[in-house]
Amino acid sequence: MEVQLTNRQQHILWATVRHYIATAEPVGSKALVDEYNLGVSSATIRNVMGVLEKSGLLYQPHTSAGRIPSDSGYRIYVDKLMTPSLRDVTRTDILAKEVELALHNRLHWEDWSLEAVLQGAAQILATVSGCISLITMPQTTTAILRHLQLVQIEANKIMLIVVTDAYETHSKLMNLSPTEEDAKLDPEGIDHELQIVSNFLNTHLRGRSLLELANLDWSELDQEFQRYGEFLKGSVAELTRRNLTPTTTQIMVRGVAEVLRQPEFSQLQQAQTIIHLLEEEQDQLWRLIFEEPEGEEVGKSRVTVRIGTENLLEPIRTCTLITSTYRRGLLPVGSVGVLGPTRLDYESAIAVVAAAADYLSEAFS
């Protein structure tokens, strides 16, 4: 159930999260009075913090200590309270440009192997973010087109059917915007037009991978068939993304030593479980960081933030994982992310992950 907070409660939660991120020390009301212009007394802040604790957004690690944000508190901060000030916008913009410039200047695509390039990118991301960086090698295999057919289902409704080399069938329904020309065509005329387009596509595209199809220049279609171009482009990309199972690939990992010096990882057992996951169980981690949120628009990447217990893997349920996909054209082919404690500079981490994903998408496209 969504927690409803007053403006004052939101402001105090925001200040508590910011202060704890900066200091790694439980936060008391006096610290907030001294460092933030909240416009209320210490007693009022204590009362509000008590309400936030009862709502599950803060907790006390010890009876006599101040309070610490919970995973739910961080989630509200990221989703609703992380509206940066002008100073924060400038800082995150500078960080994003720093990442982009470092990647552009220090990676040598012509001279290095692909693995070396991505290892270099991971090192840059770890250095700038102060987190463990994770970059997957790109997907290199995909299904091959055996047959493609456009079929009229009803007036202005068309289905794309794709058959792959493994004899798997995928389909996508489209609503076709009617044109003046359509009024001159009866259903048989539309069927004939669709058959012409299907024949043209099969002649030119049979034997190509779906990854290639998603990145074709559909403007090569004859002018009278241009209205099918955008639908075909988006549909093939969506079918590839949703219906083809990606293969697990190697993950480039950098920045482990620095992150494990954080106070959150002071217990040896916890550090060991994270290292074991990164070194020995990458297949489990890969499925988590390459997963795309449901309903994401084809061709659009966004940053995903998983906080603490939102992570499905036990070794990182005390961590925050921030990821985004990088793409070749419209299709996601790999993932870039950072892993750190839940006490994380979220604004900066999100900015550098987005910048790295954008750079790799441009490079691979």
C-alpha positions as CSV (number, residue, x, y, z in Angstrom):
1,M,0.0,0.0,0.0
2,E,1.3,3.4,-1.0
3,V,2.3,5.6,1.9
4,Q,0.8,9.1,1.8
5,L,3.1,11.8,3.2
6,T,2.5,15.4,4.0
7,N,4.9,18.0,2.6
8,R,6.6,18.3,6.0
9,Q,7.0,14.6,6.2
10,Q,8.4,14.4,2.7
11,H,10.9,17.2,3.4
12,I,12.1,15.6,6.7
13,L,12.4,12.2,5.0
14,W,14.4,13.8,2.1
15,A,16.7,15.5,4.6
16,T,17.2,12.3,6.6
17,V,18.1,10.3,3.5
18,R,20.5,13.0,2.2
19,H,22.2,13.3,5.6
20,Y,22.6,9.6,6.1
21,I,24.0,9.2,2.5
22,A,26.6,11.8,3.3
23,T,27.7,10.7,6.8
24,A,26.9,7.0,7.1
25,E,25.8,7.8,10.7
26,P,22.2,7.5,12.1
27,V,20.4,10.8,11.8
28,G,19.0,12.7,14.8
29,S,16.8,15.7,14.9
30,K,19.6,18.1,16.0
31,A,21.6,17.2,12.9
32,L,18.7,18.1,10.6
33,V,18.1,21.4,12.5
34,D,21.8,22.4,12.2
35,E,22.3,21.5,8.6
36,Y,18.9,21.9,6.8
37,N,16.6,24.9,6.7
38,L,13.5,22.9,7.7
39,G,11.8,25.8,9.4
40,V,10.6,23.7,12.4
41,S,11.8,22.9,15.9
42,S,13.9,19.9,16.9
43,A,10.9,18.5,18.8
44,T,8.7,18.7,15.7
45,I,11.3,16.9,13.7
46,R,11.5,14.2,16.3
47,N,7.8,13.7,16.2
48,V,7.7,13.5,12.4
49,M,10.6,11.0,12.4
50,G,8.6,8.9,14.8
51,V,5.7,8.9,12.4
52,L,8.0,8.0,9.5
53,E,9.4,5.1,11.6
54,K,5.9,3.8,12.3
55,S,5.3,4.0,8.5
56,G,8.3,1.8,7.9
57,L,10.3,4.4,6.1
58,L,12.9,4.9,8.9
59,Y,14.3,2.7,11.6
60,Q,16.6,2.8,14.6
61,P,19.6,0.5,14.5
62,H,19.9,0.9,18.3
63,T,17.5,2.3,20.9
64,S,19.7,5.3,21.7
65,A,20.7,6.0,18.1
66,G,19.2,8.3,15.5
67,R,17.3,6.9,12.5
68,I,18.3,5.3,9.2
69,P,16.3,5.1,6.0
70,S,14.7,1.7,5.2
71,D,14.5,0.2,1.8
72,S,11.0,1.7,1.5
73,G,12.3,5.1,2.6
74,Y,14.9,5.0,-0.1
75,R,12.3,3.9,-2.6
76,I,10.1,6.9,-1.9
77,Y,13.2,9.1,-2.1
78,V,14.1,7.8,-5.5
79,D,10.6,7.8,-6.9
80,K,9.2,11.0,-5.5
81,L,11.7,13.1,-3.6
82,M,14.8,13.1,-5.7
83,T,14.0,16.4,-7.4
84,P,17.5,17.9,-7.7
85,S,18.3,21.5,-6.9
86,L,20.1,23.6,-9.5
87,R,23.3,22.7,-7.8
88,D,22.5,19.0,-8.0
89,V,21.6,19.3,-11.7
90,T,24.9,20.9,-12.4
91,R,26.8,18.3,-10.5
92,T,25.1,15.3,-12.2
93,D,25.4,16.9,-15.6
94,I,29.1,17.4,-15.0
95,L,29.4,13.7,-13.9
96,A,27.6,12.5,-16.9
97,K,29.8,14.6,-19.2
98,E,32.9,13.4,-17.4
99,V,31.8,9.7,-18.0
100,E,31.0,10.4,-21.6
101,L,34.3,12.2,-22.2
102,A,36.4,9.6,-20.4
103,L,34.8,6.8,-22.4
104,H,35.3,8.7,-25.7
105,N,38.9,9.6,-25.0
106,R,40.2,6.5,-23.3
107,L,38.6,3.6,-25.2
108,H,40.3,2.6,-28.4
109,W,37.7,0.7,-30.5
110,E,40.0,0.3,-33.5
111,D,43.0,-1.2,-31.6
112,W,41.4,-3.1,-28.7
113,S,39.4,-6.3,-28.6
114,L,35.7,-5.8,-27.7
115,E,36.4,-7.4,-24.3
116,A,39.2,-5.0,-23.6
117,V,37.0,-2.0,-24.6
118,L,34.2,-3.1,-22.2
119,Q,36.7,-3.8,-19.4
120,G,38.0,-0.3,-19.9
121,A,34.5,1.1,-19.8
122,A,33.7,-0.8,-16.6
123,Q,36.9,0.6,-15.0
124,I,35.9,4.2,-15.9
125,L,32.4,3.7,-14.6
126,A,33.7,2.2,-11.3
127,T,36.1,5.0,-10.8
128,V,33.6,7.8,-11.4
129,S,30.7,6.2,-9.5
130,G,32.6,4.7,-6.6
131,C,30.6,1.5,-7.0
132,I,31.1,-2.0,-8.4
133,S,30.5,-1.6,-12.2
134,L,28.9,-4.3,-14.3
135,I,28.9,-4.4,-18.1
136,T,27.7,-7.4,-20.0
137,M,29.2,-8.5,-23.3
138,P,26.7,-7.9,-26.2
139,Q,24.4,-10.5,-27.5
140,T,25.9,-12.0,-30.7
141,T,23.3,-14.6,-31.7
142,T,19.7,-14.3,-32.7
143,A,17.1,-16.1,-34.7
144,I,17.2,-16.1,-38.5
145,L,14.1,-15.2,-40.5
146,R,12.7,-18.1,-42.5
147,H,9.4,-16.5,-43.6
148,L,7.5,-13.3,-43.0
149,Q,3.8,-12.6,-43.9
150,L,1.5,-9.7,-43.6
151,V,-2.2,-10.7,-43.2
152,Q,-5.4,-8.6,-43.1
153,I,-7.4,-9.6,-40.1
154,E,-10.2,-7.1,-40.5
155,A,-10.7,-3.6,-41.8
156,N,-7.5,-1.6,-40.9
157,K,-6.2,-4.4,-38.8
158,I,-3.1,-6.3,-40.0
159,M,-1.0,-9.0,-38.4
160,L,2.7,-9.6,-39.0
161,I,3.7,-13.2,-38.8
162,V,7.4,-14.2,-38.5
163,V,8.7,-17.7,-38.7
164,T,12.3,-18.3,-37.6
165,D,14.9,-20.9,-38.6
166,A,13.9,-22.9,-35.5
167,Y,10.3,-23.0,-36.9
168,E,9.1,-20.8,-34.0
169,T,6.2,-18.5,-35.0
170,H,5.8,-15.0,-33.6
171,S,3.1,-12.5,-34.4
172,K,2.2,-8.8,-33.9
173,L,-1.1,-7.1,-34.5
174,M,-1.2,-3.6,-36.0
175,N,-3.9,-0.9,-36.4
176,L,-3.4,0.6,-39.8
177,S,-4.4,4.3,-40.1
178,P,-6.8,4.5,-43.1
179,T,-5.8,6.7,-46.0
180,E,-7.7,8.1,-49.0
181,E,-6.2,5.3,-51.1
182,D,-7.8,2.7,-48.9
183,A,-11.2,3.9,-49.9
184,K,-10.4,2.9,-53.4
185,L,-9.4,-0.6,-52.4
186,D,-11.8,-3.4,-51.4
187,P,-10.6,-6.1,-49.0
188,E,-9.2,-8.2,-51.9
189,G,-7.2,-5.1,-53.0
190,I,-5.7,-4.8,-49.5
191,D,-4.8,-8.5,-49.5
192,H,-3.1,-8.1,-52.8
193,E,-1.1,-5.1,-51.6
194,L,-0.1,-7.0,-48.4
195,Q,1.0,-10.0,-50.5
196,I,3.2,-7.7,-52.7
197,V,4.9,-6.3,-49.5
198,S,5.3,-9.8,-48.0
199,N,6.9,-11.0,-51.2
200,F,9.2,-8.0,-51.4
201,L,10.3,-8.5,-47.8
202,N,10.9,-12.2,-48.1
203,T,13.0,-11.8,-51.2
204,H,15.2,-9.2,-49.5
205,L,15.2,-10.4,-45.9
206,R,15.0,-14.2,-45.8
207,G,18.1,-15.6,-44.2
208,R,18.9,-12.5,-42.2
209,S,18.8,-12.3,-38.4
210,L,16.0,-10.6,-36.6
211,L,18.7,-8.3,-35.1
212,E,19.6,-7.2,-38.6
213,L,15.9,-6.7,-39.5
214,A,15.3,-4.4,-36.6
215,N,18.0,-2.1,-37.8
216,L,17.2,-2.0,-41.6
217,D,16.4,1.2,-43.3
218,W,12.7,0.5,-44.1
219,S,12.6,3.7,-46.3
220,E,13.8,1.4,-49.1
221,L,10.3,0.2,-49.4
222,D,8.5,1.7,-52.5
223,Q,6.6,4.9,-51.7
224,E,3.2,3.4,-51.8
225,F,4.2,0.9,-49.0
226,Q,5.9,3.5,-46.8
227,R,3.0,3.4,-44.3
228,Y,4.0,-0.1,-43.3
229,G,7.6,0.9,-42.6
230,E,7.4,2.2,-39.1
231,F,5.1,-0.7,-38.0
232,L,7.5,-3.3,-39.4
233,K,10.5,-1.6,-37.8
234,G,8.9,-1.4,-34.4
235,S,7.2,-4.8,-34.6
236,V,10.3,-6.8,-35.5
237,A,12.2,-5.1,-32.7
238,E,9.5,-5.9,-30.2
239,L,9.1,-9.5,-31.4
240,T,12.9,-10.0,-31.0
241,R,13.0,-8.4,-27.6
242,R,10.0,-10.3,-26.2
243,N,10.1,-13.7,-27.7
244,L,13.8,-14.6,-28.2
245,T,15.6,-15.9,-25.1
246,P,19.0,-14.1,-24.8
247,T,22.1,-16.1,-24.1
248,T,24.1,-15.5,-20.9
249,T,27.4,-13.7,-21.7
250,Q,30.4,-12.6,-19.6
251,I,30.1,-9.7,-17.2
252,M,32.9,-7.2,-16.9
253,V,33.3,-6.4,-13.2
254,R,35.4,-3.6,-11.7
255,G,35.5,-1.6,-8.5
256,V,35.0,-4.5,-6.0
257,A,37.9,-3.5,-3.6
258,E,36.8,0.1,-3.1
259,V,33.1,-0.7,-2.5
260,L,33.9,-3.5,0.1
261,R,35.7,-0.9,2.2
262,Q,32.4,0.8,2.8
263,P,31.1,0.3,6.4
264,E,28.0,-1.6,5.2
265,F,30.4,-4.4,4.1
266,S,32.5,-4.6,7.2
267,Q,31.3,-8.2,8.0
268,L,33.6,-10.7,6.2
269,Q,30.8,-13.1,5.5
270,Q,28.7,-10.6,3.6
271,A,31.7,-9.5,1.5
272,Q,32.5,-13.1,0.7
273,T,29.0,-13.8,-0.5
274,I,29.0,-10.8,-2.9
275,I,32.5,-11.7,-4.3
276,H,31.3,-15.3,-4.8
277,L,28.2,-14.1,-6.7
278,L,30.4,-11.8,-8.9
279,E,33.0,-14.5,-9.6
280,E,31.2,-17.8,-9.6
281,E,27.5,-17.2,-10.2
282,Q,27.4,-14.6,-12.9
283,D,24.6,-16.5,-14.7
284,Q,22.3,-15.6,-11.9
285,L,23.4,-12.0,-11.8
286,W,23.2,-11.7,-15.6
287,R,19.5,-12.6,-15.7
288,L,18.8,-9.8,-13.2
289,I,20.8,-7.0,-14.7
290,F,19.8,-7.7,-18.4
291,E,16.0,-8.0,-17.5
292,E,14.0,-5.1,-19.0
293,P,10.9,-3.7,-17.2
294,E,7.6,-4.8,-18.7
295,G,5.9,-2.3,-20.9
296,E,9.0,-0.4,-21.8
297,E,8.6,1.3,-25.2
298,V,10.6,-0.4,-28.0
299,G,13.8,1.5,-28.6
300,K,13.7,3.4,-25.4
301,S,16.1,2.7,-22.5
302,R,15.6,3.8,-19.0
303,V,17.5,3.4,-15.8
304,T,16.2,0.7,-13.4
305,V,16.8,1.0,-9.6
306,R,16.5,-2.0,-7.4
307,I,16.9,-1.2,-3.7
308,G,17.8,-3.8,-1.0
309,T,15.1,-6.5,-0.7
310,E,13.8,-5.6,-4.2
311,N,16.8,-7.6,-5.5
312,L,15.9,-11.2,-6.0
313,L,19.4,-12.6,-5.2
314,E,20.2,-13.1,-1.5
315,P,23.8,-11.9,-1.6
316,I,22.8,-8.4,-2.8
317,R,19.6,-7.9,-0.8
318,T,21.4,-5.3,1.3
319,C,22.6,-3.5,-1.9
320,T,21.3,-1.2,-4.5
321,L,21.6,-2.3,-8.2
322,I,21.2,0.4,-10.9
323,T,21.1,-0.8,-14.5
324,S,20.2,0.3,-18.0
325,T,20.4,-1.5,-21.3
326,Y,22.6,-0.5,-24.2
327,R,21.3,-1.1,-27.7
328,R,22.2,-1.8,-31.3
329,G,19.6,0.3,-33.0
330,L,16.2,-0.6,-31.4
331,L,17.3,-3.8,-29.8
332,P,18.8,-4.2,-26.3
333,V,22.1,-6.2,-26.7
334,G,23.7,-5.7,-23.3
335,S,23.5,-4.1,-19.9
336,V,25.5,-1.6,-17.9
337,G,25.1,-1.0,-14.2
338,V,26.5,-0.3,-10.8
339,L,26.2,-2.1,-7.5
340,G,26.7,-0.5,-4.1
341,P,25.2,-0.1,-0.6
342,T,21.7,1.2,-0.3
343,R,23.3,4.3,1.2
344,L,24.2,5.5,-2.2
345,D,24.4,8.9,-4.0
346,Y,21.4,8.0,-6.2
347,E,21.4,11.1,-8.3
348,S,25.0,10.6,-9.3
349,A,24.8,6.8,-9.8
350,I,21.7,7.1,-12.0
351,A,23.4,9.9,-14.1
352,V,26.6,7.9,-14.8
353,V,24.8,4.7,-15.6
354,A,22.5,6.5,-18.1
355,A,25.6,8.3,-19.6
356,A,27.5,5.0,-20.0
357,A,24.5,3.2,-21.5
358,D,23.9,6.1,-24.0
359,Y,27.6,6.1,-25.0
360,L,27.6,2.3,-25.6
361,S,24.3,2.4,-27.5
362,E,25.8,5.1,-29.9
363,A,29.0,3.1,-30.3
364,F,27.3,-0.2,-31.1
365,S,24.8,1.4,-33.4
